[in-house]
């Protein structure tokens, strides 16, 4: 392909003081940066339709589909770094500078980008303060009416090696971006949440010591399986994966206690080498910092499931007053004897968590290969079904794919009827098939088998709204948010939808404003909420974002756009079982200006 000239939204991101950090502790710094890349940077780029053009050792040049996408990426990353740095000493904090520009670039045959557009973005990054984002005037013009931003006008600025001065804007992140120097502690910091009545525990992501960053999915998968095993002990309160993984780089257990509201923490590492695996693990009391138990397991890779079971039972046995439960014979989860199939499931899990059409398609290929290798692997069948269900929920696949989902989830439950995850998947599938009574049975079964599954509780809350039971939905989403105190965006959407059904519009707006990266449907629901409260200017602004993003989505899928705009909302409205609830949902959008 010959080089071509085009207009592009360019973002440059760089680590502040990388040389200082690496000089102080190179190995730990590199490990933290690899974790940030795999857990935060790359998934967030994917969610916001970005393409990594090139990487440096401590930064990257990224092209986005629009400036809106670039700014949303920047806000999400910088906000997340505020959370991740909380409680750390200033010299250990990792901070980013980000520059964003909309300008003319030349795309080379290998996909590289050159030209003033790239140079200006790089210079903007260089003048940004740590933890902030600098935008050129051309970039800011694209987002000032689309996003609610707090910016400072830095005026005309002469950038190095750029001929003419350009106007620059500095974007303030919602929380203060610079970490405060911790005051001397005389008592443990107060938790955000009261400690639960049950013994509470979080499993932090195990560190990948394999020497290969691409193996992070394996150590993450081991961690997730241990979370699942612990969740099945009914007397424990186990924090969900999403929240514990958000604290990947946190080493201060008192900070984990404050952020997640737990008394105990499990942490460890995984080293995979050939057909051997070494897992080290320790249990820590967050109130005192005491190490209650630790162990190292050197095993054949095929024994990894035995190791997971031994770890979970040893942890439970060590917790005060839980000796009797550790020996109780919980129903054994049915694993595979084919370690390659297990590895494929972990790879698939790593992809579908990003919840885009392309990632779901790739996840489905991994899960399908796992089923081929071991047709009796229940979790692989369940994950094939879930991927189909998820694709239908986000509208990247039609209802026809539910036939495959039904076949695989039936097989999964035939193989292992005691798997909570499979029952939760079946509940969602049956809802889409409008077999509501059966769906509720499987949701209740899933929550009985694993009362700590925040995701199942959250999805059940969402479906209860469509069944007209918004009061119950509020109870379940409250449970989900306590189990997952740093919840993903979808939890806030589920919460807001329940509040909207209860005519609690201002509270619904507040819930939607907690979303770090609003999507098309959150814009639509915000429009309806604003319209119902009489804030018509705000409603029209959000409706405009909903319409443009929804139409773009449908065009990308090759769907025809019929006259009028009401059809854009019908895929969600038609999920309501009660016609009055459906009409209430559409009424807010009509008041915001959505035409028939």
C-alpha positions in Angstrom: 0.0 0.0 0.0 1.4 3.4 -0.9 1.5 6.2 1.7 -1.6 8.3 2.1 -2.4 11.6 3.7 -5.4 11.8 6.1 -6.9 13.7 9.1 -6.4 11.7 12.3 -7.0 11.9 16.0 -3.6 11.3 17.5 -2.8 10.6 21.2 0.7 10.3 22.7 1.1 8.9 26.2 4.3 8.7 28.2 5.4 7.7 31.7 6.6 10.6 33.9 10.1 10.1 35.3 10.6 6.6 33.9 14.4 6.7 34.3 14.0 7.6 38.0 11.5 4.8 38.6 13.6 2.2 36.7 16.8 3.3 38.5 15.2 2.8 41.9 13.8 -0.6 41.1 13.9 -1.7 37.5 12.4 -5.1 37.9 9.4 -4.0 39.8 8.8 -0.9 37.6 8.9 -3.1 34.4 6.5 -5.6 36.0 4.1 -2.8 37.0 4.2 -1.2 33.5 3.6 -4.6 31.9 0.6 -5.1 34.2 -0.8 -1.6 33.4 -0.4 -2.3 29.7 -2.3 -5.6 29.8 -4.9 -4.7 32.5 -5.6 -1.0 31.7 -3.9 0.5 28.6 -4.5 -2.0 25.9 -8.1 -3.0 26.9 -9.1 0.7 27.2 -7.6 1.4 23.7 -9.6 -1.4 22.3 -12.9 -0.3 24.0 -12.4 3.2 22.6 -11.6 2.1 19.0 -7.9 2.9 19.1 -4.9 1.5 17.2 -1.5 1.4 18.6 0.8 2.9 15.9 4.0 2.4 17.8 5.3 1.8 21.3 8.3 3.2 23.1 9.7 1.6 26.2 7.6 3.9 28.4 4.9 5.2 26.1 2.9 4.9 22.9 1.5 6.7 19.9 -2.1 5.8 19.3 -4.6 6.7 16.6 -8.3 6.9 17.5 -11.4 6.9 15.3 -12.4 10.3 16.8 -11.1 12.9 19.3 -14.1 11.9 21.5 -12.8 8.4 21.7 -9.2 9.7 22.4 -10.4 11.9 25.2 -12.5 9.2 26.8 -9.5 6.9 26.7 -7.4 9.6 28.4 -9.9 10.3 31.1 -10.4 6.6 31.9 -6.7 5.9 32.1 -5.8 9.0 34.2 -8.8 8.5 36.5 -7.7 4.8 37.0 -4.2 5.9 37.8 -5.4 8.2 40.5 -7.1 5.2 42.1 -4.1 2.9 41.6 -1.6 5.4 43.1 -3.8 6.2 46.2 -1.9 5.3 49.3 1.5 4.9 47.6 4.5 6.9 48.5 5.1 9.7 45.9 8.4 8.1 44.7 6.6 4.9 43.9 3.7 6.4 41.9 3.4 5.8 38.2 1.9 8.8 36.4 1.2 9.5 32.7 1.3 12.6 30.6 -1.0 12.6 27.6 -1.2 14.9 24.5 -4.1 14.8 22.0 -4.3 16.5 18.6 -6.5 16.4 15.5 -4.3 17.0 12.5 -2.9 16.0 9.1 -0.7 12.9 9.0 0.9 10.7 6.5 0.2 6.9 6.9 3.2 4.8 5.6 2.7 1.4 4.0 3.5 -0.3 7.3 0.8 1.6 9.2 3.3 4.1 10.8 2.2 7.7 11.0 4.3 10.7 10.2 3.9 14.5 9.9 3.0 17.6 11.9 -0.1 15.9 13.4 2.1 13.4 15.2 4.7 16.0 16.2 2.2 18.4 17.7 0.6 15.5 19.8 4.1 14.6 21.0 4.9 18.2 22.0 1.5 18.5 23.8 2.4 15.4 25.8 5.7 17.0 26.7 4.1 20.1 28.3 1.3 18.3 30.1 1.7 18.2 33.9 1.9 14.7 35.4 -1.5 13.0 35.5 -3.1 15.5 33.1 -4.1 15.8 29.4 -3.2 18.6 27.0 -5.4 19.1 23.9 -4.8 21.3 20.9 -7.5 23.8 20.0 -8.4 21.7 17.0 -8.9 18.7 19.2 -10.8 20.6 21.9 -13.2 22.0 19.3 -14.3 18.5 18.6 -15.3 17.6 22.1 -16.3 20.8 24.0 -20.0 20.3 23.1 -20.0 16.5 23.4 -18.3 15.9 26.7 -18.6 17.5 30.1 -15.0 18.6 30.6 -13.3 20.9 33.1 -10.5 22.5 31.1 -8.0 25.4 31.5 -7.2 27.6 28.6 -3.4 27.8 28.5 -3.5 30.3 25.6 -1.3 30.5 22.6 1.7 28.3 23.2 4.9 28.0 21.2 5.7 24.2 20.9 9.3 23.1 20.3 10.1 22.7 16.6 6.5 23.7 15.6 6.5 26.9 13.4 3.4 28.6 14.6 2.0 28.9 18.2 -1.2 26.9 18.8 -3.8 27.4 21.5 -3.6 24.7 24.2 -6.2 23.4 26.7 -5.4 21.4 29.8 -8.0 18.8 30.9 -8.5 18.4 34.6 -9.4 14.8 35.7 -12.3 14.5 38.1 -10.1 13.5 41.1 -6.9 15.3 42.0 -4.3 13.7 39.9 -1.2 14.3 42.1 -0.9 11.9 45.0 -0.7 13.4 48.4 2.2 12.6 50.7 0.6 10.2 53.3 0.3 11.6 56.8 1.9 9.6 59.6 -0.5 6.9 60.5 -1.8 6.6 64.1 -4.6 4.3 63.2 -5.7 2.3 60.1 -7.4 4.5 57.5 -11.2 4.2 57.7 -12.6 1.8 55.1 -14.9 3.1 52.4 -17.2 0.2 53.4 -18.0 -1.3 56.8 -16.6 -4.7 57.1 -19.2 -7.3 56.4 -20.6 -9.6 59.1 -19.0 -12.6 57.3 -15.2 -13.1 57.1 -14.2 -10.9 54.2 -11.4 -11.6 51.7 -10.0 -10.4 48.4 -7.6 -12.3 46.1 -5.2 -9.9 44.4 -4.0 -10.8 40.9 -1.1 -13.2 41.2 2.1 -11.8 39.7 3.4 -13.3 36.4 7.0 -14.4 37.0 7.3 -16.3 33.8 9.5 -13.7 32.2 7.0 -13.4 29.3 4.3 -10.7 29.5 2.1 -12.6 27.1 1.7 -15.2 29.9 -0.2 -12.8 32.1 -3.5 -14.4 31.1 -2.4 -17.6 32.8 -1.5 -16.1 36.1 -4.8 -14.0 35.9 -6.7 -17.2 35.2 -5.2 -19.0 38.2 -6.2 -16.0 40.4 -9.8 -16.0 39.0 -10.2 -19.8 39.6 -9.1 -19.3 43.2 -11.6 -16.5 43.6 -14.3 -18.9 42.3 -13.3 -21.7 44.6 -13.4 -19.4 47.7 -16.7 -17.9 46.6 -18.4 -21.2 47.1 -17.9 -21.2 50.8 -21.1 -19.6 52.0 -19.7 -18.2 55.2 -17.2 -16.1 53.3 -17.6 -12.6 51.7 -15.4 -12.7 48.6 -14.7 -9.6 46.6 -15.3 -9.9 42.9 -12.6 -10.2 40.3 -13.1 -6.8 38.7 -12.5 -4.9 42.0 -9.5 -7.0 43.2 -7.8 -6.8 39.8 -8.2 -3.0 39.8 -5.7 -3.0 42.7 -3.2 -5.1 40.8 -0.2 -2.7 41.6 -1.2 -2.1 45.2 1.2 -3.5 47.8 -0.1 -1.8 50.9 -2.7 -4.2 52.4 -4.2 -1.4 54.6 -5.1 0.4 51.3 -6.8 -2.8 50.1 -8.7 -2.8 53.3 -9.8 0.8 52.9 -10.7 0.4 49.2 -12.4 -3.0 49.3 -13.6 -3.2 52.9 -12.0 -6.7 53.5 -10.2 -8.1 56.5 -8.0 -10.6 54.6 -6.0 -10.6 51.4 -4.6 -13.5 49.4 -1.7 -12.6 47.1 1.0 -14.6 45.3 2.8 -15.3 42.1 2.9 -17.9 39.2 5.9 -19.0 37.3 5.1 -21.3 34.3 8.0 -23.1 32.7 7.5 -25.8 30.2 5.3 -28.5 31.8 6.0 -27.3 35.3 4.4 -24.5 37.3 5.4 -22.9 40.6 2.7 -21.1 42.6 3.5 -19.1 45.8 0.7 -17.8 47.9 0.2 -16.0 51.2 -2.7 -14.9 53.4 -2.4 -11.5 55.1 -4.5 -9.9 57.8 -5.2 -6.3 56.6 -5.8 -5.0 60.1 -2.4 -5.9 61.4 -0.3 -6.7 58.3 0.4 -10.1 59.8 1.2 -13.0 57.5 -1.1 -15.8 58.6 -0.1 -18.5 56.1 2.1 -19.0 53.1 3.1 -21.9 50.8 4.9 -22.7 47.7 3.7 -25.3 45.2 6.0 -26.9 42.6 3.9 -29.2 40.5 3.4 -30.6 37.0 1.1 -28.3 35.0 -1.6 -31.0 34.8 -1.9 -30.7 38.6 -2.9 -27.0 38.6 -6.5 -27.7 39.6 -5.4 -29.7 42.6 -3.2 -26.8 43.6 -6.1 -24.4 43.3 -8.3 -26.6 45.5 -5.5 -27.0 48.1 -4.9 -23.2 48.2 -8.6 -22.4 48.7 -9.0 -25.0 51.4 -5.8 -23.9 53.2 -6.9 -20.3 53.2 -10.3 -21.2 54.6 -8.8 -23.5 57.3 -6.5 -20.6 58.4 -9.2 -18.0 58.8 -10.3 -17.8 62.5 -13.2 -20.0 63.3 -13.4 -21.7 59.9 -11.5 -24.9 60.6 -14.7 -26.9 60.5 -15.8 -25.6 57.1 -12.5 -26.2 55.4 -13.0 -29.9 55.8 -16.5 -29.9 54.5 -17.0 -31.7 51.3 -18.0 -29.1 48.8 -19.2 -30.4 45.4 -16.1 -30.7 43.3 -16.0 -28.5 40.2 -15.4 -30.7 37.2 -12.2 -29.7 35.4 -10.5 -30.9 32.2 -7.6 -33.3 32.1 -6.4 -31.6 29.0 -4.2 -28.7 30.0 -4.1 -27.3 26.5 -7.9 -27.0 26.6 -7.7 -25.2 29.9 -5.1 -22.8 28.5 -7.4 -22.0 25.6 -10.3 -21.2 27.9 -8.0 -18.8 29.8 -7.0 -17.1 26.5 -10.7 -16.9 25.6 -11.6 -15.4 29.0 -8.9 -12.7 28.4 -10.6 -11.7 25.1 -14.3 -11.7 26.0 -13.8 -9.5 29.0 -13.2 -6.6 26.5 -16.7 -7.1 25.2 -16.3 -5.9 21.6 -17.5 -7.8 18.6 -14.0 -8.7 17.4 -12.9 -9.8 20.8 -15.9 -11.9 21.3 -15.4 -13.6 17.9 -11.8 -14.4 18.9 -12.9 -15.7 22.3 -15.4 -18.0 20.6 -12.6 -19.4 18.5 -10.5 -20.2 21.6 -13.5 -21.8 23.4 -14.5 -23.8 20.3 -10.9 -25.2 20.1 -11.1 -26.2 23.8 -14.4 -28.0 23.2 -12.8 -29.9 20.3 -9.9 -31.0 22.4 -12.1 -32.0 25.3 -15.8 -32.5 24.5 -16.5 -33.2 28.2 -15.1 -29.9 29.4 -18.2 -28.2 30.9 -16.7 -24.8 31.4 -15.6 -24.6 27.8 -19.2 -25.4 26.6 -20.6 -22.8 29.0 -18.2 -20.2 27.7 -19.2 -20.9 24.1 -22.8 -20.4 25.2 -22.0 -17.2 27.1 -20.1 -15.7 24.2 -23.1 -16.2 21.9 -25.4 -14.7 24.6 -23.1 -11.7 25.1 -23.0 -11.1 21.4 -26.8 -10.9 21.2 -27.0 -8.7 24.3 -24.6 -6.1 22.7 -26.3 -6.6 19.3 -23.2 -7.8 17.4 -25.0 -11.1 16.6 -28.6 -12.1 15.7 -31.0 -14.3 17.6 -30.0 -17.2 15.4 -26.8 -17.7 17.3 -28.9 -18.6 20.4 -29.4 -22.0 18.9 -25.7 -22.8 19.3 -25.8 -21.2 22.8 -28.7 -23.5 23.9 -26.9 -26.6 22.6 -23.7 -25.8 24.4 -25.2 -24.7 27.7 -27.4 -27.8 27.9 -24.2 -29.9 27.4 -22.4 -27.9 30.1 -25.1 -28.5 32.6 -25.4 -32.2 31.7 -21.7 -32.5 32.4 -21.7 -30.4 35.6 -25.0 -29.4 37.1 -23.3 -27.9 40.1 -21.5 -25.1 38.2 -23.0 -21.7 39.3 -21.6 -19.9 36.2 -23.4 -22.3 33.8 -26.7 -21.7 35.6 -26.2 -17.9 35.3 -25.5 -18.2 31.6 -28.5 -20.4 31.1 -30.7 -17.8 32.9 -29.6 -15.0 30.6 -30.1 -17.2 27.5 -33.6 -18.2 28.7 -34.5 -14.5 29.2 -33.5 -13.8 25.6 -35.7 -16.7 24.5 -38.5 -15.2 26.7 -38.7 -18.3 28.8 -38.9 -16.2 32.0 -40.0 -18.6 34.6 -37.2 -21.0 33.7 -34.7 -18.2 33.6 -35.5 -17.1 37.2 -35.1 -20.7 38.4 -31.5 -20.8 36.9 -30.6 -17.4 38.3 -31.7 -18.5 41.8 -29.8 -21.7 41.4 -26.6 -19.8 40.3 -26.8 -17.5 43.3 -27.5 -20.4 45.7 -24.4 -22.2 44.4 -22.2 -19.1 44.5 -23.6 -16.3 46.7 -20.5 -14.2 46.0 -20.9 -14.0 42.3 -21.3 -10.2 41.8 -21.8 -10.5 38.0 -24.7 -12.9 38.2 -26.3 -10.7 40.9 -25.9 -7.6 38.7 -27.2 -9.3 35.5 -30.2 -10.7 37.5 -30.9 -7.1 38.7 -30.9 -5.9 35.1 -33.3 -8.6 34.0 -35.6 -8.0 37.0 -36.1 -4.4 35.7 -37.3 -5.8 32.3 -39.7 -8.0 34.3 -41.1 -5.0 36.0 -39.6 -5.7 39.4 -37.4 -2.7 39.9 -37.5 -2.7 43.7 -36.0 -6.2 43.8 -33.5 -5.1 41.2 -32.3 -2.3 43.4 -31.6 -4.8 46.2 -29.7 -7.1 43.9 -27.6 -4.4 42.3 -26.8 -3.1 45.8 -25.5 -6.6 46.7 -23.5 -6.7 43.5 -21.9 -3.4 44.1 -20.9 -4.4 47.7 -19.3 -7.6 46.3 -17.6 -5.6 43.6 -16.9 -2.2 45.2 -15.0 -0.9 42.2 -17.6 -2.0 39.7 -17.5 -2.0 35.9 -19.6 0.5 33.9 -22.4 -1.9 33.3 -23.3 -2.0 37.0 -24.0 1.7 37.0 -26.2 1.2 33.9 -28.1 -1.6 35.6 -28.5 0.6 38.7 -29.7 3.6 36.7 -32.2 1.6 34.7 -33.8 0.3 37.9 -34.0 3.8 39.3 -35.5 5.1 36.0 -38.2 2.5 36.2 -38.9 3.6 39.8 -39.2 7.3 38.6 -36.1 8.2 40.6 -34.7 10.2 37.8 -32.2 12.4 39.7 -30.7 9.3 41.4 -30.5 7.6 38.0 -28.6 10.6 36.6 -26.2 10.3 39.5 -25.6 6.6 38.8 -25.0 7.2 35.1 -22.5 10.0 35.9 -20.4 7.4 37.8 -19.6 5.6 34.5 -16.0 6.2 33.5 -16.6 5.8 29.8 -20.3 6.4 28.9 -21.5 4.4 25.9 -24.4 5.0 23.5 -27.1 3.5 25.8 -26.0 5.5 28.8 -26.3 8.7 26.6 -29.8 7.5 25.7 -30.9 6.8 29.3 -29.3 10.1 30.4 -31.4 11.9 27.7 -34.6 10.2 29.0 -33.7 11.1 32.7 -33.0 14.7 31.9 -36.2 15.0 29.8 -38.3 13.5 32.6 -36.9 16.2 35.0 -37.4 19.0 32.6 -33.7 19.6 31.8 -34.4 19.7 28.0 -31.1 21.3 26.9 -29.1 18.6 28.6 -31.5 16.0 27.3 -31.0 17.1 23.7 -27.2 17.1 24.1 -27.2 13.5 25.4 -29.8 12.5 22.8 -27.5 13.8 20.0 -24.7 11.7 21.3 -27.0 8.6 21.5 -28.2 9.1 17.9 -24.8 9.6 16.3 -23.2 6.7 18.1 -26.2 4.4 17.5 -26.4 5.2 13.8 -22.7 4.8 13.4 -23.0 1.4 15.1 -25.8 0.2 12.8 -24.0 1.5 9.7 -20.9 -0.4 10.7 -23.0 -3.6 10.9 -24.4 -2.9 7.4 -28.0 -2.3 8.7 -30.3 0.0 6.8 -31.6 3.1 8.6 -35.4 3.4 8.2 -37.1 6.9 8.4 -37.4 8.4 11.8 -35.2 7.8 14.9 -37.4 5.8 17.3 -36.2 2.5 15.9 -32.8 3.2 17.4 -34.2 2.6 20.9 -36.5 -0.4 20.2 -33.9 -3.2 20.8 -33.8 -2.1 24.4 -37.4 -1.1 24.8 -38.6 -4.4 23.4 -37.0 -6.3 26.3 -39.6 -4.9 28.7 -42.3 -7.5 29.4 -44.9 -5.0 30.5 -46.1 -2.6 27.7 -46.4 0.2 30.3 -42.8 -0.1 31.2 -41.8 -0.2 27.6 -43.8 3.0 26.9 -42.2 4.7 30.0 -38.8 4.0 28.6 -39.7 5.4 25.2 -41.6 8.4 26.7 -38.4 9.8 28.1 -36.6 9.6 24.8 -39.6 11.2 23.0 -39.6 14.1 25.5 -35.8 14.5 24.7 -36.7 14.8 21.0 -36.5 11.3 19.6 -38.8 11.3 16.6 -41.0 8.5 15.3 
